[in-house]
Amino acid sequence: MKDTTEADAERSAGEDSMVRVLPPVAVLTAPSTCWKCGSKLSLVGLCTLTAINADGDTYGGSGEHDGLVLLMYIEQMPDILIRAMAERGSTLERMFSNTYEGEYFANRCVCGAIQGDHFLHRPGGPFWPENVEEATAIGLEWLPIQDELRIACGMSWTDSTVADYVRARRPTLKQ
C-alpha cells in the first residue's frame, strides 16, 4: 500500500481538495483496541475502486495507480455517507487531530480518544492489512450508491492481494 503525497491530503475543504469518488463505494469495519483506555472498538472507514484527485489523476480503476482506494482524513462528505456509517454503529465524528493539525471525521472511542487515520491506515493498522488473513478480518459492505460523490479527503491505495480479495467481493452493479 502506498500513501498519496501531502498535497493529496490537503487541509482545506475547498475545491482543490475535493476527490471525485466513483461507485461502488464501501463501508469498511475493523476490530481494534483503543490506544488510550484499552476498550474494544469497531472502527469504520470508506473505500472505492476508483477515485480521481483534483489534479485529474485516477487511482484504482484502470489508472496509473490500479488497486483499492482507501479514503482518509475526510474533512467533508455527503450526508448519505455519514448516515450509512452511523447505521453501522459508527462513532465517527469531526474531531481535531494533533497529528493531522486539523479537523476531520475520525473514529472516536467511548473514552473520547480519537482513533486517528494516521495510525489506522499505516502498515499493520486495522485498515492496512499485510496479508489476506488480516484482510478477511475487515468487514466490507458495498453501498447502493450509483452516483459520483465529491469528498474532501486524502487517499491511499493498494495494488496487493488485499485489493484482489476486495475486488472478489465487489457487487454486481445495476446499470
Secondary structure, DSSP 8 states (H G I E B T S, - for coil): -EE--GGGG-S--SGGGEEEEEEEEEEEEEEEE-TTT--EEEEEEEEEEEEE-TT--EEETTSSB-SEEEEEEEEE--HHHHHHHHTTT---EEEEETTTTEEEEEEE-TTS-EE-HHHHTSTTSTTS-SSHHHHTTSEEEE----S-EEEEEEEEEE-SHHHHHHHHT------
